[in-house]
Amino acid sequence: MGGAKKLARQKSRGKLNARERLDMLLDGGSFREIGALAGKGQYNENGDLIDIAPANFIFGRGEIAGRTVVATADDFTVRGGAADAAIYRKFVQAEQMAHELRLPIIRMIDGTGGGGSVKMLEDMGHTYVPFVPGWQHIVQNQKSVPVVALALGPTAGLGAARVVASDYSVMVKGLSQLFTAGPAVVAALGEAQDKESLGGSDIHTRNGVVDDEATSEQDAMNRARRFLSYLPDYAGGNLMRIDTLEPPEGSGDELAAIVPEDKRKAYNMRRILERVVDGNSLFEIGGRWGGGVITALARIDGWPVAVLASDPMFMAGSWTADGSQKAKRFLGLAEKYGLPVVNFVDNPGFMIGLEAERAATIRHGVEAMNAVYEASVPWATVIIRKAYGVAGAAMSNHSRYQYRFAWPSGDWGSLPIDGGVEVAYRAELEAAEDYDAALAVIKERLSKVTSPFRSAEQFLVEDIIDPRETRERLVEFVGLTVGRK
């Protein structure tokens, strides 16, 4: 690698070196390096090798839980990962290997990740119109194989781009920063920022640039391994069922009491998810941004599924601009790998108000709705409570077979009754002797009309079930879909 001094400096920063990272990520003894001799040699006048600077990109094949993967690691101890120490053919070959052999790829990124440096330009004696060798293979891999990116130090420029061009990305709190350009470059704009304030995980796990934050490098590796456990080796590959099932957390009887009778009160949707999916299988992704939308991988009866859910504890579960973007991206993941989607619905609509309008909520909401309607994977909908307006229509594609059922707490319509009564019945209310009493009578009358059982009578919702039956219905769903392939 970069020599004893550089390795000691890496260690003093609390960072593992590239080879330690490969050992930590992969099954013991499974790594076979490709291109171990690659580097930049120095030769004397007789043509004899006198020194060599190794390439700062290490890759090869290895195994994670017995499955073959392509593993790559940037070596920050060699020129900080900059391009003047890179051998682009290695970078290109790693991406080609993943694509052509249909293998998952894990990128461990530390530094510019092959990006340029000013010193390199002087050494070259010229500049060039920018291009990224092998980027077309990164594009291919985003369509064809699982791609995991772990930011394990300051990552800028091309390194940052390689983090983002993935199915799942992780930063390590306090250790990783990500930016288009670092503090020294940004200072030219008159902004004085340190690495953490400019591009720390607190920023990028809350804006959707990076999916999750890890507490340590070991935690990041564990997240990568777990994420891959739900996916096939390549897009179109068979989903893998596990036989070592654990029962759901908690008791199924708790489901019947989770949703409050008062529709204005929130509840913990994650408690519902944990009591429906297989025990210890719920793996939430992007939990720090787009708060009204929960996205997670999980297993039901051993089969991997994509879980989409409303979070009534955040903006009542409404879809905001960033929540819509989050849902769209997650559905793209499910579609890529053929994961059946289970959507737990409690959505009062798209977010409203001045800030929502400024954030272009309706545009992002419609794009998420389009993703729902374009999805071809098996889809099950569980209506827990609210489903209103256009956002309510975005909860499933009505033109497909609706594998859908509701809890007795279901509450749906073109708009919430509470928000429309006084407008629709204005004349009647203004003519009444007692406005409040008249309003109460109208609301009581409407509560009967809006009963979910009225919808079921018209077959406008397929079934209303006891909440305790939810897991049983979803086990049936995965058995009828992925289980029959």
N, C-alpha and C positions, 0 to 999 in steps of 0.2 A: 504494500500500500504506500502511504506517503512517507514512511520512515518513522523511527522511534519518537522523534520530537513532535511530529505532527500527530501521531497516534496518542501521545501523552496529552497534547493540547485538546484533542477531541474528547478524551476521557475527562479532562478537567472541566469541560463544559457540561458534564453529565450525560454525554452521548455515547452510545455504542458505536463501534466502527462497522464498516460495511459487512465484513465477514461474520462478526458477532451477530449482526442482524439476520443474516441468512441462516445462521445456526439456530437462532431463536424462532424464526418463522417456520422452518421446515422440519419434517420428521427427521430424527437423528440419523446421520449417515446417508441421507437420501440425495444430497446435492452433488451434481456432476457439473462442474464448471465448463463453459464453452468459451474458448478464446483466452485461456489463462496466460499465454505467452505474449498477448498483444500489448504493445506499448511503444514508446518512442526511444530508440536507442541512440547512443552517442558512440562514434567510432573514431579511432586514431587514423593517422595517415596511412597505416598499413591495412586499414579495413577491419581491425579487430575491435570487438565490443568492449567499451571501457565503462559504460554506465547505461542504465535504462530507467526511464520514468514510466511506470505502469499506467495503463488506461484507467481513467477514473470511473469507469462503468463496468460493473461485474454482473454477469448473467449466466444462467444455466437452467437445467431441469432439476426438479426436486419433487418432493411429495408432501402433501398436507392431508393427514388422516388417510394415507394410502392412495390418494388421488394425485396423478401427475399434474404439475403446474410449471409454468415458466416464471422464474423468480429473478428479479433484477434489483440491484442496489447501487446507488450513486456513492462514490467514495470522496467525501468532502476533504480528506487529507491530501488529495492530489489536486492542487490548484483550485480548491473550493468547488469542485464539480464543473469548472468552466470549460468552454469548448476547446481551448487551446491544449487541453490535456485529454480530450475525448477522441475516440476513434469511432466515427459515425457509423461505420459498417456494423459494429457490435450492437449499437442502439437499434439500427434498422433490422438486423437479424433477429433480435429478441422479439420485436413486434411481429415480424414475418413468421417466426416459429410458432407463436401463439395462434396466429390466423390460419396458417396452412395446416398445422397439426391439430387445430381445434382444441386448444388448451387454455385454461384460465391463465391470466398474467397478473402478477403482483409487482407494482413499481414502488420501490422504497426510495424516496426522493429527498435529497439533502443538498442544497446549493442551487445554482442556476440550472442544474440538470441538463448540461450540454449547451447552455446559452453562451453568448459571446462575452469577451472582455476587451477593454480598451487596449491593453498590452498586446493582445493577439493581433490587433490591426497594425501596430507598429512592426511586429515580427513578420507579418505577411507583406507589408509594404504597399498595401492597397486595401480598399474596401469593396463592398459588393452589395447588390440589391438583396435584401434578406430573403432567405428561404430556409425551410426546415427539412433536411433529409429524412425520409421515412414517415413524414406526417400522414401520408395517404394510408399507411398501414395502421396508424392510430385510429384513423377514421373507420377503416374496415373493422378493427377490433371492437369499436363501440357498437357495431351492428351484429357482431358474430360470436364473441366470447366474453366471459366474465372478466372485467377489468377492475382491479382494486388499486388505489393509490394511497400510500401512507406518506404524509409530509413529516419528516423526522428532523427538521432543522429549518433554518431560513431558506425559503424557496422563492425565487424571483424569475421573471421572464419566462423562458421556455420551461423551467422547472415548475413554475406555477401553472402553466398551461397543461403540462402533463398530469398534474394533480387533478385538475378540473375535468380533463377528458377521460372520465372513468365512470363506472357504474356505482362505485362506492368509494368515498374518500374520508380520511381521518387525519386530524391534526393532534399533536400532543400538547396539552396545556403547558405554557411556559417554556416549551422547548422548540415549538414550531411557529414560524411566521410565514405568511404568504403575501406577496405583493407583485404587482406588475413591474414596479421598480422600487428599490430599497430606499432607506432614509437619505443616503448620500446623494442620490439622484433627485429625490423629491425636494431636497434642500434648495435646489436651484429655483424652485417655484416660490421660495420664501416660506416654506413650511418646515418647522423644526419638529421632527418626530423621532422617537426611538422605534426599534423594530416591533416591539410588542404593541405600542399604541397605533402604529401604522397598519399592521397586518396580523395581529395575534388571533388566537382561536376564538376569543370572545367576540371578535368582529365577524369572522367568516363562518362560524357555525350558527350565527343569527341572521345572516343575509342570504343563506342558501348556496354560497360558493363551495363550502365543504359540508359534508353530511354530519360528521360526528366529532366530538372531542374525546380524546383518551387521556387518562391520568398519567400514563407512563408508556414507554416503548413496548413493554410487555403487554399492556392493555391494548395498544394499537394492534399488535400481532394477533392477540386473541380475537379481537373484533374482525379482523380480516379472515381468520380461519372460520369463524362462526358464520359470517356473511356467505362465504363460499359453500358452506354445508347445505344451504337451501337451494342451490342452483345446480343445473346440469353442467357438464363440461363445456357445452357450446349451445348457441341458440338453435333450437329445434331438437336438442337432445332430450332423452327421457328424464323425467323427474324421478328422484330417488326417494323411495319410502323407507323409513327406518322401522324396525320391529320393536325396539326397546322403548315402548311408550310409557310415559308417565301420566297419571291422571291430572286433570286440570287443578289449578290452585284453588283453595277454598271449597266452598260447598255450592252445588247447583241451586240449593234452596235459597241462597243469598240473592240470586238473580231476581226473584219475585219481589224483593223489597228494596232494590237499589234505586229505582226511579221514583222520585218524590211525587206525591199526588199534586202538589202545587207546581204548575208548569213553569213558574218563574224561578224555581230553585234548581241549582245545578247538581250534578252528581259526578262521580269518578268513572268515566268510560273505561279506563284501563282495568278497573276491577271487573268489569263485564268481560273484557277480552281475556283476562287471565282465567276466568271461570268457564270459558268456552273452548279455548285452544288447548292443545296438549301441554302438560305441565312443563315449566321451564323452557318453553319453546318460543315465547314472544320476544322478538328482537326488533326493537324500535329503531327507526332510521330518521335522522333529521329532527329530533325531538326539541331542538332549541330554536326552530324558526317555523313560520307558518302555523302558529299555535292552534288555530281552530281545526286543523286537520292532523290526524294521527296516521302515520304510515309505518308499517311494520311487516316483517316476515315472521311466519309462525308455522306450526304444523298442526294439522287436524287428522287424527287417526293415522299419524305417521307421515302424511303427505304434506309437502311444502305448499303454503298458500301466501298470497299477498293480502294483507289486511289494510283496508282503508276505513277510517272511522272519524266521526265528528268528536270534538272535545267541547262539551257544553260548559266547561269551566273557563274557556277562553272565548270571549266575545260571543257567548251563548252557542258556539259551534258554527257561527256563520263563516262563509268562505270569503276571506280577504284576498287582496291581490297576491300576496306572497303565499298564502295557503293554497290558492288555485294553481300557482306555478309548482308548488310542492306536489300537489295531487297529480298534475299532468306529468311531471318527471317520473313519479313513482309508477304510474300506469304504463309509461313507456318501458320501465324495467319489467313489469309483469308481462307485457306483451312480447318483449324480446325473448323471454325464457319460458313462455307458456304457463306461467303461474296462474292458477285460478284465483279470482278476486272475491273476497268477502267484504262487503261494505256495510258497516254498522252506522245507521243514519240517525242523526238528530240535528238537522240543519234548518235554521229559521230563514235562510236566504243568503244572498250575497250581502256583504257588508255595505251599509248605507252611511251617508253623511259626507261632509265636505272633504275630509281626508281620504275617504274611500274613493271619491270622484277624482281627486288629484292623483291617486295611485293607479288610475285606470283599471279599477276593479272589474268592471263589466267586460273589458277586453280580455283580461287574464281569466276571468270566470268562464267566458264563452270558449276560450281555448281549452280549458280543463274539461268543459262539457263535451267539446268535440272529441277529446281523448277518450271519454267514456263511450261515446257513440261509435267511435272507430275501433274500439277494443273487440277482439275476436276470441279472447280467452274465456273459459267458463266464468260465469258471474252469478253470485248470490247476494241478495240484498236483505238485510235485517233492519226493519224500521223500528227503532227503539222509541222515538218520540216524534220530533218535528220534521216535516218535509214541506216547505213552502215555496211557491213561486217558481221562477226559472231555475234557481239553484236546486229546489226540490226535484225538478225534472231532470237535473243533471246527475242524480244519484243512481240511475240505471237507464239503459237503452230500452225504451218502451216497445221498440219494433222487434226486439228479440224475444225469445221465450223467457218469461219472467220467473226465474227461480227465486221467489220473493215471499217473505212472510213478515208479519208485524206483531209487535207486542200489544197488549191491551192499552198501553199508554200512548199508542200511535195518535198523532195529531197532524193533519195535513190539509192542504187546500191551496187556492191561488194566492191567498195572503192570510196572515194571522187575523182571527176574528177580533181580538182585542184592538187591533189597529184600524179596523174598518167599520166597526159598528156605528160610531158616532157620525161618521161621514155618510154611510148608507141610510141611516135612519134619522138624519138631521131634522127633517120637517116634523116627524112624529115626536121626537124628543122635545123640540122647541115648543110644540103645542101642548105638551103634558104639563099638568099642574105641578108634579114633583119630578123634576128631571132625573135625579139619581134613582128614584124608585122605578121609573119607566125604563131606564137603562138596564137596571138589574133584571127586570122582567124579560126584556129582549134578549139579554145574554143567556138567561136560563133557557129560553125557548130555542136559541141557536145551539146551545150545548147538546141538546138532544139530536139536532140535525147533524152536528159535526162528530157524533160518536163514530169511532172507527168501524163499529159493527154495521152501521148503515152502508158504508162503502163495501164491506164484505158481502152484504146481501145483494148488491148490484155486481158482484165479482169485479169491483174496481180495485180491490186488493185481494191477493190470492188466498191467503190464510192469516188468521190471527191465532197465535199459539200461547200457551203457558210459557213464560220465559225459561222455565226449567227444561223445556224441550229443545232449546236452541242448539245445544251441542249435538244432540241426536239428529236433528235436521241437517246440520252441516256435515256430519259424518256421512250421512246419506248423499249429500251433494258431491263431496269429493269422490265417493265411491262410484257415483253415476257418471262422473266426468273423467278425471285423470285415472281413477282406479280401474276403468274398463279398457284403457289403451293397451 
